Amino acid sequence: MNVIVDADACPVKDIIIEETEKKSISVILVSSIDHYSMTIEPSHVKHIYVEKGNDAADFKIVALVKPGDIVVTQDYGLASLLLPKKVIVIHHKGFLYTDENIQGLLQTRHFSALARNSGQRTKGPKPLTKEDKKKFRQLFLSKLVTP
């Protein structure tokens, strides 16, 4: 099992790195080269940078995953591509993407995009709270399998 993170804007990387280090589970952070960092990561963490471009990180993640891996992303489209690959996909707010909820999430995203394109203002995501981080940590820990 690997944990693969859609890392460009992931607000729970610190939790992921902390919890996987305790269990000796490998983490792969996938980011656009636009988000290059000189940060030295722990030995169980590998950072892969991809070229600029819409969905470049998503395509890399899809190519990397294997059944049983965990992917952390806030991207509903990426989640929809990963579910058929038998990957555990977690949102940073502490919920699982499932076959049962993905269509509704994609429809909501689509209707919001239509509204924005027609000039309407839509609300952005709510700020991440301490409760969200707690929910994420609990769910994430429940899905980690020690090698």
Rosetta constraint file for C-alpha pairs under 8 A:
AtomPair CA 1 CA 25 HARMONIC 7.21 0.50
AtomPair CA 1 CA 26 HARMONIC 7.58 0.50
AtomPair CA 1 CA 68 HARMONIC 6.05 0.50
AtomPair CA 1 CA 69 HARMONIC 4.92 0.50
AtomPair CA 1 CA 70 HARMONIC 7.38 0.50
AtomPair CA 1 CA 145 HARMONIC 7.41 0.50
AtomPair CA 1 CA 147 HARMONIC 7.32 0.50
AtomPair CA 2 CA 25 HARMONIC 6.46 0.50
AtomPair CA 2 CA 26 HARMONIC 5.21 0.50
AtomPair CA 2 CA 27 HARMONIC 5.85 0.50
AtomPair CA 2 CA 28 HARMONIC 7.31 0.50
AtomPair CA 2 CA 69 HARMONIC 5.08 0.50
AtomPair CA 2 CA 70 HARMONIC 6.39 0.50
AtomPair CA 3 CA 25 HARMONIC 7.44 0.50
AtomPair CA 3 CA 26 HARMONIC 6.29 0.50
AtomPair CA 3 CA 27 HARMONIC 4.72 0.50
AtomPair CA 3 CA 28 HARMONIC 6.22 0.50
AtomPair CA 3 CA 69 HARMONIC 5.94 0.50
AtomPair CA 3 CA 70 HARMONIC 4.74 0.50
AtomPair CA 3 CA 71 HARMONIC 5.78 0.50
AtomPair CA 3 CA 72 HARMONIC 7.65 0.50
AtomPair CA 4 CA 27 HARMONIC 5.77 0.50
AtomPair CA 4 CA 28 HARMONIC 4.71 0.50
AtomPair CA 4 CA 29 HARMONIC 5.95 0.50
AtomPair CA 4 CA 30 HARMONIC 7.29 0.50
AtomPair CA 4 CA 61 HARMONIC 7.24 0.50
AtomPair CA 4 CA 65 HARMONIC 7.66 0.50
AtomPair CA 4 CA 69 HARMONIC 7.41 0.50
AtomPair CA 4 CA 70 HARMONIC 6.18 0.50
AtomPair CA 4 CA 71 HARMONIC 4.74 0.50
AtomPair CA 4 CA 72 HARMONIC 6.49 0.50
AtomPair CA 5 CA 10 HARMONIC 7.64 0.50
AtomPair CA 5 CA 13 HARMONIC 7.80 0.50
AtomPair CA 5 CA 27 HARMONIC 7.49 0.50
AtomPair CA 5 CA 28 HARMONIC 6.19 0.50
AtomPair CA 5 CA 29 HARMONIC 4.85 0.50
AtomPair CA 5 CA 30 HARMONIC 6.02 0.50
AtomPair CA 5 CA 71 HARMONIC 5.63 0.50
AtomPair CA 5 CA 72 HARMONIC 4.91 0.50
AtomPair CA 5 CA 73 HARMONIC 6.47 0.50
AtomPair CA 6 CA 10 HARMONIC 6.69 0.50
AtomPair CA 6 CA 29 HARMONIC 6.51 0.50
AtomPair CA 6 CA 30 HARMONIC 5.45 0.50
AtomPair CA 6 CA 31 HARMONIC 6.67 0.50
AtomPair CA 6 CA 57 HARMONIC 7.08 0.50
AtomPair CA 6 CA 58 HARMONIC 7.45 0.50
AtomPair CA 6 CA 61 HARMONIC 7.55 0.50
AtomPair CA 6 CA 71 HARMONIC 7.46 0.50
AtomPair CA 6 CA 72 HARMONIC 6.13 0.50
AtomPair CA 6 CA 73 HARMONIC 5.17 0.50
AtomPair CA 6 CA 74 HARMONIC 7.91 0.50
AtomPair CA 7 CA 13 HARMONIC 7.40 0.50
AtomPair CA 7 CA 29 HARMONIC 5.51 0.50
AtomPair CA 7 CA 30 HARMONIC 5.42 0.50
AtomPair CA 7 CA 31 HARMONIC 5.29 0.50
AtomPair CA 7 CA 73 HARMONIC 7.82 0.50
AtomPair CA 8 CA 30 HARMONIC 7.40 0.50
AtomPair CA 8 CA 31 HARMONIC 5.05 0.50
AtomPair CA 8 CA 32 HARMONIC 6.64 0.50
AtomPair CA 8 CA 35 HARMONIC 6.46 0.50
AtomPair CA 10 CA 73 HARMONIC 7.25 0.50
AtomPair CA 10 CA 74 HARMONIC 7.82 0.50
AtomPair CA 10 CA 92 HARMONIC 7.22 0.50
AtomPair CA 11 CA 92 HARMONIC 7.15 0.50
AtomPair CA 12 CA 16 HARMONIC 6.39 0.50
AtomPair CA 12 CA 92 HARMONIC 6.37 0.50
AtomPair CA 12 CA 133 HARMONIC 7.20 0.50
AtomPair CA 13 CA 17 HARMONIC 6.07 0.50
AtomPair CA 14 CA 18 HARMONIC 6.02 0.50
AtomPair CA 15 CA 19 HARMONIC 6.05 0.50
AtomPair CA 15 CA 137 HARMONIC 6.83 0.50
AtomPair CA 16 CA 20 HARMONIC 6.01 0.50
AtomPair CA 16 CA 140 HARMONIC 7.95 0.50
AtomPair CA 17 CA 21 HARMONIC 5.99 0.50
AtomPair CA 17 CA 27 HARMONIC 7.25 0.50
AtomPair CA 17 CA 45 HARMONIC 7.40 0.50
AtomPair CA 18 CA 22 HARMONIC 6.69 0.50
AtomPair CA 19 CA 23 HARMONIC 6.82 0.50
AtomPair CA 19 CA 141 HARMONIC 7.41 0.50
AtomPair CA 20 CA 24 HARMONIC 5.86 0.50
AtomPair CA 20 CA 25 HARMONIC 4.99 0.50
AtomPair CA 20 CA 26 HARMONIC 6.98 0.50
AtomPair CA 20 CA 27 HARMONIC 7.35 0.50
AtomPair CA 20 CA 144 HARMONIC 8.00 0.50
AtomPair CA 21 CA 25 HARMONIC 6.37 0.50
AtomPair CA 21 CA 26 HARMONIC 7.99 0.50
AtomPair CA 21 CA 44 HARMONIC 6.74 0.50
AtomPair CA 23 CA 146 HARMONIC 5.80 0.50
AtomPair CA 23 CA 147 HARMONIC 7.90 0.50
AtomPair CA 24 CA 44 HARMONIC 6.96 0.50
AtomPair CA 24 CA 146 HARMONIC 7.36 0.50
AtomPair CA 24 CA 147 HARMONIC 7.58 0.50
AtomPair CA 25 CA 44 HARMONIC 6.83 0.50
AtomPair CA 25 CA 146 HARMONIC 6.96 0.50
AtomPair CA 25 CA 147 HARMONIC 7.04 0.50
AtomPair CA 26 CA 44 HARMONIC 5.00 0.50
AtomPair CA 26 CA 45 HARMONIC 6.03 0.50
AtomPair CA 26 CA 46 HARMONIC 7.86 0.50
AtomPair CA 27 CA 44 HARMONIC 6.21 0.50
AtomPair CA 27 CA 45 HARMONIC 4.71 0.50
AtomPair CA 27 CA 46 HARMONIC 6.24 0.50
AtomPair CA 28 CA 45 HARMONIC 5.87 0.50
AtomPair CA 28 CA 46 HARMONIC 4.88 0.50
AtomPair CA 28 CA 47 HARMONIC 5.75 0.50
AtomPair CA 28 CA 48 HARMONIC 7.02 0.50
AtomPair CA 29 CA 45 HARMONIC 7.31 0.50
AtomPair CA 29 CA 46 HARMONIC 6.22 0.50
AtomPair CA 29 CA 47 HARMONIC 4.67 0.50
AtomPair CA 29 CA 48 HARMONIC 6.05 0.50
AtomPair CA 30 CA 47 HARMONIC 6.06 0.50
AtomPair CA 30 CA 48 HARMONIC 4.92 0.50
AtomPair CA 30 CA 49 HARMONIC 5.90 0.50
AtomPair CA 30 CA 50 HARMONIC 7.34 0.50
AtomPair CA 30 CA 57 HARMONIC 6.10 0.50
AtomPair CA 30 CA 60 HARMONIC 7.62 0.50
AtomPair CA 30 CA 61 HARMONIC 7.09 0.50
AtomPair CA 31 CA 35 HARMONIC 6.34 0.50
AtomPair CA 31 CA 36 HARMONIC 7.56 0.50
AtomPair CA 31 CA 47 HARMONIC 7.56 0.50
AtomPair CA 31 CA 48 HARMONIC 6.38 0.50
AtomPair CA 31 CA 49 HARMONIC 4.95 0.50
AtomPair CA 31 CA 50 HARMONIC 6.18 0.50
AtomPair CA 31 CA 57 HARMONIC 6.03 0.50
AtomPair CA 32 CA 36 HARMONIC 7.20 0.50
AtomPair CA 32 CA 49 HARMONIC 5.36 0.50
AtomPair CA 32 CA 50 HARMONIC 4.87 0.50
AtomPair CA 32 CA 51 HARMONIC 5.85 0.50
AtomPair CA 32 CA 52 HARMONIC 5.76 0.50
AtomPair CA 32 CA 56 HARMONIC 7.43 0.50
AtomPair CA 32 CA 57 HARMONIC 6.32 0.50
AtomPair CA 33 CA 49 HARMONIC 5.22 0.50
AtomPair CA 33 CA 50 HARMONIC 5.59 0.50
AtomPair CA 33 CA 51 HARMONIC 5.60 0.50
AtomPair CA 33 CA 52 HARMONIC 6.28 0.50
AtomPair CA 34 CA 52 HARMONIC 6.73 0.50
AtomPair CA 36 CA 49 HARMONIC 7.23 0.50
AtomPair CA 41 CA 45 HARMONIC 5.96 0.50
AtomPair CA 41 CA 46 HARMONIC 7.51 0.50
AtomPair CA 49 CA 57 HARMONIC 7.97 0.50
AtomPair CA 50 CA 56 HARMONIC 6.37 0.50
AtomPair CA 50 CA 57 HARMONIC 6.09 0.50
AtomPair CA 50 CA 60 HARMONIC 7.62 0.50
AtomPair CA 51 CA 56 HARMONIC 6.63 0.50
AtomPair CA 52 CA 56 HARMONIC 6.79 0.50
AtomPair CA 55 CA 59 HARMONIC 6.16 0.50
AtomPair CA 56 CA 60 HARMONIC 6.36 0.50
AtomPair CA 57 CA 61 HARMONIC 6.18 0.50
AtomPair CA 58 CA 62 HARMONIC 6.22 0.50
AtomPair CA 58 CA 78 HARMONIC 6.06 0.50
AtomPair CA 59 CA 63 HARMONIC 6.25 0.50
AtomPair CA 60 CA 64 HARMONIC 6.24 0.50
AtomPair CA 61 CA 65 HARMONIC 6.24 0.50
AtomPair CA 62 CA 78 HARMONIC 7.92 0.50
AtomPair CA 62 CA 81 HARMONIC 7.32 0.50
AtomPair CA 62 CA 82 HARMONIC 6.61 0.50
AtomPair CA 65 CA 69 HARMONIC 6.31 0.50
AtomPair CA 65 CA 85 HARMONIC 7.86 0.50
AtomPair CA 65 CA 87 HARMONIC 7.36 0.50
AtomPair CA 66 CA 85 HARMONIC 7.12 0.50
AtomPair CA 66 CA 86 HARMONIC 7.76 0.50
AtomPair CA 66 CA 87 HARMONIC 6.94 0.50
AtomPair CA 67 CA 85 HARMONIC 5.95 0.50
AtomPair CA 67 CA 86 HARMONIC 4.85 0.50
AtomPair CA 67 CA 87 HARMONIC 5.16 0.50
AtomPair CA 68 CA 86 HARMONIC 6.31 0.50
AtomPair CA 68 CA 87 HARMONIC 5.18 0.50
AtomPair CA 68 CA 88 HARMONIC 6.47 0.50
AtomPair CA 69 CA 87 HARMONIC 5.32 0.50
AtomPair CA 69 CA 88 HARMONIC 6.19 0.50
AtomPair CA 70 CA 87 HARMONIC 5.98 0.50
AtomPair CA 70 CA 88 HARMONIC 4.68 0.50
AtomPair CA 70 CA 89 HARMONIC 5.83 0.50
AtomPair CA 70 CA 90 HARMONIC 7.39 0.50
AtomPair CA 70 CA 143 HARMONIC 7.86 0.50
AtomPair CA 71 CA 87 HARMONIC 7.10 0.50
AtomPair CA 71 CA 88 HARMONIC 6.21 0.50
AtomPair CA 71 CA 89 HARMONIC 4.85 0.50
AtomPair CA 71 CA 90 HARMONIC 6.23 0.50
AtomPair CA 72 CA 89 HARMONIC 5.91 0.50
AtomPair CA 72 CA 90 HARMONIC 4.88 0.50
AtomPair CA 72 CA 91 HARMONIC 5.81 0.50
AtomPair CA 72 CA 92 HARMONIC 6.61 0.50
AtomPair CA 73 CA 78 HARMONIC 7.66 0.50
AtomPair CA 73 CA 79 HARMONIC 7.25 0.50
AtomPair CA 73 CA 89 HARMONIC 7.24 0.50
AtomPair CA 73 CA 90 HARMONIC 6.39 0.50
AtomPair CA 73 CA 91 HARMONIC 5.38 0.50
AtomPair CA 73 CA 92 HARMONIC 6.69 0.50
AtomPair CA 74 CA 90 HARMONIC 7.98 0.50
AtomPair CA 74 CA 91 HARMONIC 5.21 0.50
AtomPair CA 74 CA 92 HARMONIC 6.49 0.50
AtomPair CA 75 CA 79 HARMONIC 6.27 0.50
AtomPair CA 76 CA 80 HARMONIC 6.19 0.50
AtomPair CA 76 CA 102 HARMONIC 7.20 0.50
AtomPair CA 76 CA 105 HARMONIC 6.71 0.50
AtomPair CA 76 CA 106 HARMONIC 6.24 0.50
AtomPair CA 77 CA 81 HARMONIC 6.57 0.50
AtomPair CA 77 CA 106 HARMONIC 7.02 0.50
AtomPair CA 78 CA 82 HARMONIC 6.35 0.50
AtomPair CA 79 CA 83 HARMONIC 6.21 0.50
AtomPair CA 79 CA 89 HARMONIC 6.33 0.50
AtomPair CA 79 CA 97 HARMONIC 6.72 0.50
AtomPair CA 79 CA 102 HARMONIC 7.72 0.50
AtomPair CA 80 CA 84 HARMONIC 7.65 0.50
AtomPair CA 80 CA 102 HARMONIC 6.40 0.50
AtomPair CA 81 CA 85 HARMONIC 7.65 0.50
AtomPair CA 82 CA 86 HARMONIC 7.11 0.50
AtomPair CA 82 CA 87 HARMONIC 6.02 0.50
AtomPair CA 82 CA 89 HARMONIC 7.34 0.50
AtomPair CA 83 CA 87 HARMONIC 5.70 0.50
AtomPair CA 83 CA 88 HARMONIC 7.28 0.50
AtomPair CA 83 CA 89 HARMONIC 7.16 0.50
AtomPair CA 83 CA 97 HARMONIC 7.77 0.50
AtomPair CA 83 CA 98 HARMONIC 7.03 0.50
AtomPair CA 83 CA 99 HARMONIC 7.03 0.50
AtomPair CA 88 CA 96 HARMONIC 7.55 0.50
AtomPair CA 88 CA 97 HARMONIC 7.82 0.50
AtomPair CA 88 CA 143 HARMONIC 7.93 0.50
AtomPair CA 89 CA 96 HARMONIC 5.92 0.50
AtomPair CA 89 CA 97 HARMONIC 5.55 0.50
AtomPair CA 89 CA 98 HARMONIC 7.84 0.50
AtomPair CA 90 CA 94 HARMONIC 6.78 0.50
AtomPair CA 90 CA 95 HARMONIC 5.86 0.50
AtomPair CA 90 CA 96 HARMONIC 4.62 0.50
AtomPair CA 90 CA 97 HARMONIC 6.04 0.50
AtomPair CA 90 CA 140 HARMONIC 7.63 0.50
AtomPair CA 91 CA 95 HARMONIC 5.46 0.50
AtomPair CA 91 CA 96 HARMONIC 6.24 0.50
AtomPair CA 91 CA 97 HARMONIC 7.14 0.50
AtomPair CA 91 CA 136 HARMONIC 7.73 0.50
AtomPair CA 92 CA 132 HARMONIC 7.68 0.50
AtomPair CA 92 CA 133 HARMONIC 7.43 0.50
AtomPair CA 92 CA 136 HARMONIC 5.95 0.50
AtomPair CA 93 CA 128 HARMONIC 7.02 0.50
AtomPair CA 93 CA 132 HARMONIC 4.91 0.50
AtomPair CA 93 CA 133 HARMONIC 6.53 0.50
AtomPair CA 93 CA 135 HARMONIC 6.94 0.50
AtomPair CA 93 CA 136 HARMONIC 5.75 0.50
AtomPair CA 94 CA 132 HARMONIC 6.12 0.50
AtomPair CA 94 CA 133 HARMONIC 7.10 0.50
AtomPair CA 94 CA 134 HARMONIC 7.86 0.50
AtomPair CA 94 CA 135 HARMONIC 4.83 0.50
AtomPair CA 94 CA 136 HARMONIC 3.68 0.50
AtomPair CA 94 CA 137 HARMONIC 7.37 0.50
AtomPair CA 94 CA 138 HARMONIC 7.90 0.50
AtomPair CA 94 CA 139 HARMONIC 6.22 0.50
AtomPair CA 94 CA 140 HARMONIC 7.81 0.50
AtomPair CA 95 CA 135 HARMONIC 7.88 0.50
AtomPair CA 95 CA 136 HARMONIC 7.13 0.50
AtomPair CA 95 CA 139 HARMONIC 7.34 0.50
AtomPair CA 97 CA 101 HARMONIC 6.41 0.50
AtomPair CA 97 CA 102 HARMONIC 6.14 0.50
AtomPair CA 98 CA 102 HARMONIC 5.90 0.50
AtomPair CA 99 CA 103 HARMONIC 7.63 0.50
AtomPair CA 101 CA 105 HARMONIC 6.37 0.50
AtomPair CA 102 CA 106 HARMONIC 6.13 0.50
AtomPair CA 103 CA 107 HARMONIC 6.10 0.50
AtomPair CA 104 CA 108 HARMONIC 6.17 0.50
AtomPair CA 105 CA 109 HARMONIC 6.27 0.50
AtomPair CA 106 CA 110 HARMONIC 6.12 0.50
AtomPair CA 107 CA 111 HARMONIC 6.15 0.50
AtomPair CA 108 CA 112 HARMONIC 6.15 0.50
AtomPair CA 109 CA 113 HARMONIC 6.23 0.50
AtomPair CA 110 CA 114 HARMONIC 6.26 0.50
AtomPair CA 111 CA 115 HARMONIC 6.18 0.50
AtomPair CA 112 CA 116 HARMONIC 6.22 0.50
AtomPair CA 112 CA 122 HARMONIC 6.72 0.50
AtomPair CA 113 CA 117 HARMONIC 6.05 0.50
AtomPair CA 114 CA 118 HARMONIC 6.25 0.50
AtomPair CA 115 CA 119 HARMONIC 6.54 0.50
AtomPair CA 115 CA 120 HARMONIC 5.23 0.50
AtomPair CA 115 CA 121 HARMONIC 7.26 0.50
AtomPair CA 115 CA 122 HARMONIC 7.27 0.50
AtomPair CA 116 CA 120 HARMONIC 4.97 0.50
AtomPair CA 116 CA 121 HARMONIC 5.92 0.50
AtomPair CA 116 CA 122 HARMONIC 6.58 0.50
AtomPair CA 128 CA 132 HARMONIC 6.07 0.50
AtomPair CA 128 CA 133 HARMONIC 7.30 0.50
AtomPair CA 129 CA 133 HARMONIC 6.43 0.50
AtomPair CA 130 CA 134 HARMONIC 6.16 0.50
AtomPair CA 131 CA 135 HARMONIC 6.12 0.50
AtomPair CA 132 CA 136 HARMONIC 6.09 0.50
AtomPair CA 133 CA 137 HARMONIC 6.10 0.50
AtomPair CA 134 CA 138 HARMONIC 6.25 0.50
AtomPair CA 135 CA 139 HARMONIC 6.18 0.50
AtomPair CA 136 CA 140 HARMONIC 5.84 0.50
AtomPair CA 137 CA 141 HARMONIC 5.98 0.50
AtomPair CA 138 CA 142 HARMONIC 6.21 0.50
AtomPair CA 139 CA 143 HARMONIC 6.51 0.50
AtomPair CA 140 CA 144 HARMONIC 6.44 0.50
